[in-house]
Amino acid sequence: MSSNCIFSCNEVKCSSENLYSFQSIICISHLKEIFGLKIFAFKSETETATEQCGPFLTPDDHYSFAPNTVIFPEKSFLDSYLIPESETDFNYKFTLNSRLQTYYRNLQMQRCYFKDLKTYKYHYELIRNLFETDYDKITLTNDADTSNIELKKHIQDRISKMNHWIKNEPYKNFKNITIKRNNDNIDVNLSTLSPFIGFILYNTIFDKCFLPHKSIAPLMCYANVGYIEGIGLTTVQEVKNNIPLVVIGEMKNIFAYVQQKTHIEPKQVVINRVTSKIFPDTNRSLNVLSTNDRYCR
């Protein structure tokens, strides 16, 4: 079992690729398979250094998000989308992330044909509760079923360990970041959301980004993702491959954030010294003009 991914369990293989900023949160494989996202960094070259800004999140290769696509759904939207009680409960304006839909279908297949009920239940209920801010608010689809007590406790423990790691690392910078809630245009501080969603947003770009090192910050980025309470993180326009997720929000000047997101690697500059061996010979020259030459008259 891999310890660097919240989705790891005995029946599931996680990516062995280890990125420090995503360690103990989610592996690269599940980030792509479940949510259709990959990690991307901006790089630029100068004569003296290689500049890198990132990592940030972009759609996976050969994949994109249409407008009004819910990339990370809240529990209420996910339940109404997958198991609507009536037509009035279903929100036809928004569409669930197609990668997430495919992943749920694959889990259903494993449940039906391979009897892999533990993985299905764990992943299904885990995704439902990623937006929950409190330990006690973590619930299961059938919470009254006593057979789910052990599963619920397991999910609560795993989420608590993940939240503990986030709060020890980038969480202290969340208070300086606010996002715009699209349904009522109210500013929401990143620290008021669940640590997992806050971490995901921390690895996006904000349309109002005030960084001291503007030369290495991605420029000309337009907002393409917003937060809608009761729905989740939703695209406001099409997000194509290799276009970073840019959230409607504002990030103030955070030196620690700059240190984490930017890196400059100086290049080794070799000085080309001119030696006396390649100096021009001034003692003699070719085609010396003589007094008998016609040009000397």
Residue, then its C-alpha position, 0 to 999 in steps of 0.5 A: m500500500s502506498s502511503n502518499c495517496i488518500f485513495s491507496c488501499n490493498e486492492v489499488k495500485c498507486s503511482s510510485e512517482n513521488l512529488y513532495s508537494f503532493q506527498s500524503i495527499i494524492c498520487i499522480s495516477h489517481l489525480k489523472e484517473i479520477f479527476g482528469l488532472k495532471i501536474f504542470a510547471f511553467k519553464s523559461e530559459t535565459e542566458t544565465a538561469t532556468e526559471q520554473c513556476g509551479p506545480f499547477l493543475t491542468p487537464d490531462d493529455h487529450y482531455s478538456f473540461a467543457p463549461n459548467t463541468v463540476i471537477f470536484p463535486e460537493k456531497s449534495f451535488l454528487d448524490s443528486y447527480l448519481i442517485p437522484e430521488s426525483e427530476t427536480d433534485f437533478n441540476y441539469k445546468f451542471t455536468l459531473n466530471s466525465r473522468l469521475q463518471t467513468y471511474y464510478r462506472n469502473l468501480q461498479m464493474q469491479r463490484c459486480y464482476f470481481k466482487d471488489l466491494k471494499t474498494y468500491k465502498y471506500h472510494y465512493e464514500l471518500i469522494r463524497n466527503l472530500f468537501e467536509t470540513d469537520y470530522d463529525k460531518i463525514t457520513l456514508t450513503n447508508d449511515a444507518d447500516t451498522s455494517n458500515i461503522e468500520l468503513k466510516k471509522h476508517i474513512q474518518d481516520r484516513i481523512s484526519k491523517m491527510n488533513h493533519w499533514i496539510k495543516n502542518e505544511p501549506y495550510k498556514n498560507f490559506k488565510n491569505i487566499t480568497i476565492k469568489r463564491n459564484n452563486d452570491n459573489i461573496d469572498v470565501n477564505l481558503s482556510t474555511l474550506s476543507p483542507f483537501i479542497g484548499f490544497i487543490l486550490y492552493n495548486t491552481i492559479f488565481d486571476k488576481c495574483f500578486l507575486p513579488h517575482k512577476s518575471i517568473a509568474p504565469l501571465m495573461c491567465y483568465a479565470n476558468v474555474g469558480y466555486i459554487e456552494g452546494i455544487g463544487l469547483t466548476t468550470v466557467q468556460e472551456v478548459k483545454n489541455n495544457i491550460p492551467l486551472v485559474v480560479i476566480g479569487e485573489m492571492k496576496n503577497i505570500f513569500a512562503y508561497v513564492q518559495q514553494k512555487t518558484h525556482i531559479e536554477p543558475k546556469q554554469v557560465v563558461i567564460n571564453r578567454v582570449t589568449s595571446k595565441i589567437f591575437p592578430d599578427t600585427n608584425r606582418s600583413l598580406n599584400v603590403l602596398s609598395t611604392n611601385d604600386r599604382y594605388c600609391r601614386 
